[in-house]
Amino acid sequence: MNLRGEYRKMTTTKRLWIGIGVLALLSPLGIIIPKWFGAEGAWGEWGISEIEKVAGFIPEGLKRIAGIWKAPLPDYGLPAGSKGLAIESIVYMLSAVIGIALVAGIMYIITKLLARKNGAK
Amino acid sequence: MHIPDGYLGPATYVTMYAVTIPFWAIAARKLNKTLQSKQAPFLALGAAFSFVIMMFNIPIVGGTTGHATGATLVAILLGPWAALISVSVALVIQALLFGDGGVTAIGANCFNMAVVGVFAGYGVYRLISANSGQKDKRRLFAAAVAGYVSLNTSALVAAIEFGIQPVLEKSATGQPLYSPFPLSIAIPAMAAEHLLLFGLVEALVTALVIKYIQKNNPEMLR
């Protein structure tokens, strides 16, 4: 690949990363807009209290397994629960940044490991 | 579409791990042969995109929410095997760190979105864009249709996993132990919202980014 090609490719990667950054900044729209439209969560992703409303009962096995894992930032928010939409939005955005960094970092390492034999310095 | 813990019984979630792990292994073997070290930033970018686009919940007025997955876009740009791993990494972090999708359901969720979503999207894209130039408008159409088909196929498979629970796992009194809704409810509910809205969003996102790439770096489109 020639130098010009390399250069153009590099700037596109940079530009795409800026795009990811913009998405992270805008990510709170992912909770704000559903609130405006009075939309609840996704179909089939109800919590224990909601499933009772939707189905009329709490399935036994569901109740047993539902709490098996305590995520540190549940639903991209604080474990303590809602502190108002402004704080929630900021935490949501921070979760986006943390998640992007982790996912990108892990994928970067996986690629390096998988490609380690394949020359092309 | 991130199935939480508790909605799938052990019979299903163990099976879905057993089905998905070989796909991860095949992907790793394929990539081990073809991947270049310098591609690492692109794969990182793809995984990050899939992660963050899934945070954009789109509402149906007074109803549920859904989101795009980016699976098709990542598959078009990185190839299906790299996309399979990228989307899986995003889903695993979403489950472990953010409780978005259950830990027991990682196998199922990765199958639905990273295996089915990626291959459905990639297949449709290749089919429609066959023999078209990198700047051909047909590629945009291919990307949009592929995104739409991909998300809807993922949703259908998730709905089937939900819907078979009441048949597979019942208490002594016949009450469902896990997801309580049969196929006759799960499939129409999931299909309608994805056919009418979320699939269109996936189509739009996929086509818009491909349009941008086509304009600026058409050589990235194989």
Interface residues (C-beta under 8 A of the other chain):
Chain A: G5 R8 K9 T12 T13 R15 L16 W17 I20 L23 A24 L26 S27 L29 G30 I31 I33 P34 W36 F37 G38 A39 E40 G41 A42 W43 G44 E45 I51 A55 F57 P59 E60 G61 L62 K63 R64 I65 A66 G67 I68 W69 K70 A71 P72 L73 P74 D75 Y76 Y92 S95 A96 I98 G99 I100 L102 V103 A104 G105 I106 M107 Y108 I110 T111 K112 L114 A115 R116 K117 N118 G119 A120 K121
Chain B: M1 H2 I3 P4 D5 G6 Y7 G9 A28 L31 N32 K33 T34 L35 Q36 S37 K38 Q39 A40 P41 F42 L43 A44 L45 G46 A47 A48 F49 S50 F51 V52 I53 M55 F56 N57 I58 P59 I60 V61 G62 G63 T64 T65 G66 H67 I85 S86 V89 A90 I93 Q94 A95 L96 L97 F98 G99 D100 G102 V103 T104 A158 A159 F162 E169 S171 Q175 P176 L177 Y178 S179 P180 F181 A186 A189 M190 E193 I213 N216 N217 E219 M220
